[in-house]
Amino acid sequence: MEYPWTKYINIDNLPNEDMKILASIIGLEATIKIMCELQGVNISVPQNATVPAKIAYIQDVYDGSKQSRVKLSKLCGLSENYIFRMYRKKISDTTKR
């Protein structure tokens, strides 16, 4: 629902720093919508919220090479060793079948 008073909200008069950060990431319009529709709701983003998607992505694109591992490590924010161990586990799991 669109509220007529939302046109008076701008980045400078957002209620707190969290809302300003949110607006800088997703935009003012989306932040205002969250403020209007989710008043009083505390939203927590777990630190590892994106890890399952990163693992699925790595399993899909990793070719086993050092170069690929370095690139994926930087892109996904996971260690090369973690990627290599995950790859080794995947290989051992597929050979057991």
N, CA, C and O atoms as a DFTB+ gen file, in Angstrom:
388 C
 N C O
     1  1       0.849      -1.182       0.000
     2  2       0.000       0.000       0.000
     3  2       0.892       1.241       0.000
     4  3       1.910       1.289       0.690
     5  1       0.512       2.195      -0.747
     6  2       1.261       3.452      -0.815
     7  2       0.613       4.473       0.124
     8  3      -0.595       4.708       0.076
     9  1       1.434       5.061       0.964
    10  2       0.948       6.074       1.898
    11  2       1.392       7.444       1.410
    12  3       2.546       7.607       1.015
    13  1       0.501       8.434       1.427
    14  2       0.847       9.753       0.883
    15  2       1.944      10.471       1.671
    16  3       2.661      11.305       1.118
    17  1       2.073      10.154       2.941
    18  2       3.062      10.834       3.780
    19  2       4.479      10.320       3.558
    20  3       5.435      10.932       4.034
    21  1       4.631       9.200       2.839
    22  2       5.978       8.649       2.636
    23  2       6.841       9.547       1.759
    24  3       8.067       9.431       1.765
    25  1       6.208      10.443       1.005
    26  2       7.005      11.355       0.174
    27  2       7.805      12.345       1.019
    28  3       8.694      13.026       0.509
    29  1       7.490      12.421       2.301
    30  2       8.215      13.311       3.203
    31  2       9.400      12.619       3.890
    32  3      10.113      13.227       4.688
    33  1       9.594      11.343       3.564
    34  2      10.731      10.600       4.132
    35  2      11.891      10.664       3.149
    36  3      11.741      10.374       1.962
    37  1      13.039      11.048       3.668
    38  2      14.252      11.028       2.845
    39  2      15.379      10.392       3.656
    40  3      15.218      10.097       4.840
    41  1      16.498      10.192       3.015
    42  2      17.624       9.504       3.664
    43  2      18.079      10.214       4.937
    44  3      18.521       9.566       5.886
    45  1      17.974      11.534       4.959
    46  2      18.435      12.304       6.118
    47  2      17.531      12.186       7.333
    48  3      17.997      12.338       8.462
    49  1      16.242      11.917       7.124
    50  2      15.356      11.839       8.287
    51  2      14.892      10.417       8.603
    52  3      13.883      10.224       9.281
    53  1      15.630       9.430       8.112
    54  2      15.333       8.052       8.505
    55  2      15.594       7.924      10.009
    56  3      16.468       8.609      10.541
    57  1      14.851       7.061      10.694
    58  2      14.873       7.050      12.157
    59  2      16.180       6.603      12.817
    60  3      16.450       6.983      13.956
    61  1      16.993       5.805      12.124
    62  2      18.235       5.368      12.749
    63  2      19.275       4.979      11.697
    64  3      18.997       4.961      10.498
    65  1      20.456       4.676      12.173
    66  2      21.568       4.349      11.282
    67  2      21.319       3.056      10.508
    68  3      21.736       2.932       9.357
    69  1      20.642       2.096      11.132
    70  2      20.331       0.842      10.442
    71  2      19.478       1.090       9.197
    72  3      19.713       0.500       8.143
    73  1      18.493       1.965       9.332
    74  2      17.632       2.279       8.190
    75  2      18.416       3.010       7.096
    76  3      18.163       2.814       5.907
    77  1      19.358       3.843       7.503
    78  2      20.191       4.548       6.520
    79  2      21.091       3.573       5.767
    80  3      21.284       3.703       4.558
    81  1      21.635       2.606       6.484
    82  2      22.461       1.582       5.840
    83  2      21.607       0.765       4.874
    84  3      22.012       0.505       3.741
    85  1      20.436       0.370       5.329
    86  2      19.525      -0.392       4.482
    87  2      19.170       0.385       3.213
    88  3      19.161      -0.171       2.115
    89  1      18.877       1.677       3.378
    90  2      18.539       2.511       2.224
    91  2      19.706       2.617       1.247
    92  3      19.502       2.658       0.034
    93  1      20.920       2.661       1.774
    94  2      22.081       2.764       0.876
    95  2      22.310       1.466       0.110
    96  3      22.922       1.477      -0.957
    97  1      21.821       0.343       0.649
    98  2      22.009      -0.946      -0.016
    99  2      20.856      -1.267      -0.961
   100  3      21.079      -1.643      -2.111
   101  1      19.627      -1.119      -0.480
   102  2      18.476      -1.537      -1.294
   103  2      17.673      -0.379      -1.871
   104  3      16.763      -0.592      -2.673
   105  1      18.001       0.828      -1.474
   106  2      17.294       1.991      -1.989
   107  2      16.270       2.521      -1.000
   108  3      15.751       1.789      -0.158
   109  1      15.996       3.802      -1.124
   110  2      15.082       4.473      -0.200
   111  2      13.660       3.935      -0.323
   112  3      12.983       3.734       0.686
   113  1      13.207       3.702      -1.542
   114  2      11.831       3.242      -1.749
   115  2      11.585       1.893      -1.062
   116  3      10.563       1.711      -0.400
   117  1      12.509       0.961      -1.216
   118  2      12.366      -0.358      -0.580
   119  2      12.459      -0.233       0.942
   120  3      11.750      -0.931       1.667
   121  1      13.323       0.647       1.424
   122  2      13.452       0.858       2.866
   123  2      12.166       1.423       3.452
   124  3      11.729       0.994       4.520
   125  1      11.567       2.367       2.772
   126  2      10.298       2.936       3.230
   127  2       9.219       1.855       3.266
   128  3       8.419       1.803       4.200
   129  1       9.199       1.007       2.264
   130  2       8.214      -0.080       2.233
   131  2       8.411      -1.006       3.433
   132  3       7.435      -1.406       4.068
   133  1       9.643      -1.345       3.745
   134  2       9.929      -2.179       4.919
   135  2       9.482      -1.470       6.189
   136  3       8.870      -2.084       7.062
   137  1       9.786      -0.178       6.294
   138  2       9.392       0.587       7.482
   139  2       7.869       0.591       7.661
   140  3       7.383       0.498       8.788
   141  1       7.124       0.696       6.579
   142  2       5.663       0.770       6.653
   143  2       5.018      -0.593       6.900
   144  3       4.049      -0.699       7.653
   145  1       5.549      -1.619       6.276
   146  2       4.916      -2.938       6.338
   147  2       5.397      -3.800       7.507
   148  3       4.694      -4.723       7.919
   149  1       6.579      -3.513       8.043
   150  2       7.139      -4.356       9.098
   151  2       7.456      -3.573      10.372
   152  3       8.461      -3.839      11.033
   153  1       6.615      -2.624      10.711
   154  2       6.842      -1.813      11.904
   155  2       6.933      -2.696      13.148
   156  3       6.083      -3.556      13.377
   157  1       7.964      -2.470      13.934
   158  2       8.148      -3.187      15.184
   159  2       8.796      -4.555      15.047
   160  3       9.068      -5.207      16.055
   161  1       9.052      -5.004      13.817
   162  2       9.653      -6.317      13.599
   163  2      11.172      -6.178      13.626
   164  3      11.744      -5.323      12.950
   165  1      11.812      -7.030      14.414
   166  2      13.273      -7.078      14.432
   167  2      13.732      -8.119      13.430
   168  3      13.320      -9.277      13.497
   169  1      14.572      -7.716      12.517
   170  2      15.078      -8.624      11.495
   171  2      16.552      -8.861      11.762
   172  3      17.333      -7.922      11.916
   173  1      16.916     -10.132      11.814
   174  2      18.301     -10.506      12.047
   175  2      18.781     -11.333      10.858
   176  3      18.131     -12.299      10.458
   177  1      19.910     -10.948      10.305
   178  2      20.494     -11.698       9.197
   179  2      21.658     -12.507       9.771
   180  3      22.656     -11.932      10.205
   181  1      21.535     -13.832       9.776
   182  2      22.620     -14.650      10.313
   183  2      23.919     -14.435       9.536
   184  3      23.906     -14.190       8.330
   185  1      25.016     -14.530      10.241
   186  2      26.317     -14.300       9.615
   187  2      26.568     -15.288       8.483
   188  3      27.227     -14.945       7.501
   189  1      26.061     -16.488       8.602
   190  2      26.301     -17.505       7.581
   191  2      25.091     -17.730       6.677
   192  3      24.939     -18.814       6.113
   193  1      24.239     -16.736       6.534
   194  2      23.000     -16.875       5.773
   195  2      23.229     -17.258       4.310
   196  3      22.399     -17.950       3.721
   197  1      24.322     -16.829       3.728
   198  2      24.557     -17.095       2.310
   199  2      25.446     -18.309       2.057
   200  3      25.679     -18.668       0.903
   201  1      25.944     -18.944       3.108
   202  2      26.871     -20.071       2.936
   203  2      26.264     -21.224       2.129
   204  3      26.940     -21.729       1.234
   205  1      25.032     -21.669       2.392
   206  2      24.487     -22.767       1.577
   207  2      24.447     -22.436       0.073
   208  3      24.720     -23.301      -0.758
   209  1      24.112     -21.208      -0.265
   210  2      24.092     -20.814      -1.679
   211  2      25.508     -20.785      -2.248
   212  3      25.730     -21.187      -3.390
   213  1      26.465     -20.307      -1.450
   214  2      27.859     -20.287      -1.899
   215  2      28.365     -21.703      -2.149
   216  3      29.041     -21.956      -3.146
   217  1      28.041     -22.622      -1.250
   218  2      28.470     -24.016      -1.410
   219  2      27.858     -24.626      -2.668
   220  3      28.553     -25.299      -3.429
   221  1      26.587     -24.401      -2.888
   222  2      25.932     -24.922      -4.093
   223  2      26.583     -24.351      -5.354
   224  3      26.801     -25.068      -6.331
   225  1      26.890     -23.055      -5.321
   226  2      27.538     -22.410      -6.461
   227  2      28.916     -23.019      -6.717
   228  3      29.257     -23.340      -7.855
   229  1      29.700     -23.176      -5.657
   230  2      31.041     -23.744      -5.793
   231  2      30.958     -25.166      -6.332
   232  3      31.724     -25.533      -7.223
   233  1      30.046     -25.963      -5.809
   234  2      29.899     -27.333      -6.286
   235  2      29.513     -27.372      -7.757
   236  3      29.847     -28.320      -8.468
   237  1      28.823     -26.358      -8.202
   238  2      28.394     -26.302      -9.599
   239  2      29.512     -25.860     -10.540
   240  3      29.602     -26.361     -11.661
   241  1      30.366     -24.931     -10.105
   242  2      31.337     -24.345     -11.043
   243  2      32.794     -24.720     -10.804
   244  3      33.622     -24.510     -11.690
   245  1      33.137     -25.264      -9.644
   246  2      34.543     -25.556      -9.348
   247  2      35.036     -26.704     -10.220
   248  3      34.409     -27.762     -10.280
   249  1      36.155     -26.490     -10.890
   250  2      36.691     -27.501     -11.800
   251  2      37.872     -28.274     -11.219
   252  3      38.474     -29.089     -11.919
   253  1      38.210     -28.034      -9.963
   254  2      39.293     -28.753      -9.312
   255  2      40.656     -28.097      -9.437
   256  3      41.615     -28.559      -8.819
   257  1      40.768     -27.039     -10.215
   258  2      42.063     -26.390     -10.421
   259  2      42.366     -25.373      -9.330
   260  3      41.460     -24.832      -8.696
   261  1      43.634     -25.126      -9.125
   262  2      44.086     -24.128      -8.148
   263  2      43.556     -22.747      -8.543
   264  3      43.089     -21.992      -7.690
   265  1      43.627     -22.423      -9.827
   266  2      43.172     -21.119     -10.309
   267  2      41.686     -20.914      -9.993
   268  3      41.284     -19.846      -9.533
   269  1      40.896     -21.923     -10.239
   270  2      39.466     -21.847      -9.959
   271  2      39.221     -21.694      -8.459
   272  3      38.354     -20.928      -8.036
   273  1      39.993     -22.429      -7.664
   274  2      39.847     -22.376      -6.202
   275  2      40.180     -20.981      -5.669
   276  3      39.479     -20.471      -4.794
   277  1      41.228     -20.369      -6.183
   278  2      41.618     -19.021      -5.758
   279  2      40.519     -18.021      -6.124
   280  3      40.131     -17.185      -5.308
   281  1      40.030     -18.116      -7.345
   282  2      38.977     -17.203      -7.806
   283  2      37.712     -17.352      -6.957
   284  3      37.128     -16.357      -6.528
   285  1      37.297     -18.588      -6.719
   286  2      36.090     -18.824      -5.921
   287  2      36.277     -18.405      -4.474
   288  3      35.337     -17.926      -3.839
   289  1      37.474     -18.580      -3.950
   290  2      37.774     -18.166      -2.577
   291  2      37.557     -16.669      -2.411
   292  3      36.930     -16.225      -1.449
   293  1      38.074     -15.905      -3.344
   294  2      37.914     -14.443      -3.284
   295  2      36.457     -14.037      -3.494
   296  3      35.938     -13.171      -2.789
   297  1      35.808     -14.664      -4.465
   298  2      34.434     -14.308      -4.806
   299  2      33.455     -14.634      -3.677
   300  3      32.544     -13.857      -3.390
   301  1      33.651     -15.787      -3.046
   302  2      32.688     -16.268      -2.042
   303  2      33.088     -15.976      -0.606
   304  3      32.290     -16.169       0.312
   305  1      34.321     -15.512      -0.401
   306  2      34.754     -15.215       0.960
   307  2      34.966     -16.462       1.808
   308  3      34.804     -16.424       3.028
   309  1      35.325     -17.559       1.166
   310  2      35.635     -18.801       1.865
   311  2      37.093     -19.145       1.595
   312  3      37.641     -18.744       0.568
   313  1      37.723     -19.877       2.494
   314  2      39.139     -20.186       2.305
   315  2      39.327     -21.210       1.179
   316  3      38.442     -22.013       0.883
   317  1      40.499     -21.148       0.574
   318  2      40.834     -22.130      -0.455
   319  2      40.791     -23.539       0.121
   320  3      40.308     -24.472      -0.520
   321  1      41.299     -23.677       1.332
   322  2      41.323     -24.985       1.981
   323  2      39.905     -25.524       2.171
   324  3      39.662     -26.710       1.949
   325  1      38.981     -24.677       2.574
   326  2      37.588     -25.093       2.760
   327  2      37.015     -25.591       1.439
   328  3      36.351     -26.627       1.397
   329  1      37.269     -24.854       0.363
   330  2      36.772     -25.241      -0.959
   331  2      37.388     -26.572      -1.385
   332  3      36.688     -27.444      -1.900
   333  1      38.685     -26.728      -1.173
   334  2      39.361     -27.958      -1.556
   335  2      38.823     -29.150      -0.769
   336  3      38.575     -30.209      -1.346
   337  1      38.637     -28.989       0.559
   338  2      38.104     -30.076       1.386
   339  2      36.683     -30.442       0.953
   340  3      36.323     -31.619       0.918
   341  1      35.893     -29.444       0.630
   342  2      34.531     -29.677       0.174
   343  2      34.544     -30.460      -1.143
   344  3      33.742     -31.373      -1.343
   345  1      35.446     -30.095      -2.017
   346  2      35.572     -30.766      -3.311
   347  2      36.018     -32.223      -3.108
   348  3      35.469     -33.136      -3.724
   349  1      37.012     -32.427      -2.244
   350  2      37.492     -33.786      -1.963
   351  2      36.372     -34.651      -1.386
   352  3      36.232     -35.818      -1.750
   353  1      35.576     -34.073      -0.486
   354  2      34.462     -34.803       0.113
   355  2      33.439     -35.180      -0.958
   356  3      32.913     -36.293      -0.959
   357  1      33.164     -34.253      -1.861
   358  2      32.209     -34.516      -2.937
   359  2      32.715     -35.652      -3.820
   360  3      31.948     -36.535      -4.203
   361  1      34.006     -35.628      -4.140
   362  2      34.595     -36.670      -4.975
   363  2      34.520     -38.029      -4.263
   364  3      34.146     -39.036      -4.864
   365  1      34.882     -38.039      -2.979
   366  2      34.852     -39.319      -2.245
   367  2      33.418     -39.832      -2.093
   368  3      33.190     -41.042      -2.125
   369  1      32.469     -38.942      -1.931
   370  2      31.076     -39.359      -1.827
   371  2      30.571     -39.960      -3.135
   372  3      29.800     -40.919      -3.115
   373  1      30.992     -39.416      -4.255
   374  2      30.534     -39.931      -5.557
   375  2      31.222     -41.238      -5.917
   376  3      30.638     -42.054      -6.630
   377  1      32.447     -41.462      -5.447
   378  2      33.139     -42.714      -5.755
   379  2      32.664     -43.851      -4.867
   380  3      32.865     -45.018      -5.204
   381  1      32.033     -43.533      -3.733
   382  2      31.508     -44.571      -2.841
   383  2      30.230     -45.191      -3.393
   384  3      29.832     -46.275      -2.966
   385  1      29.602     -44.528      -4.317
   386  2      28.313     -45.009      -4.853
   387  2      28.499     -46.096      -5.833
   388  3      27.522     -46.611      -6.377
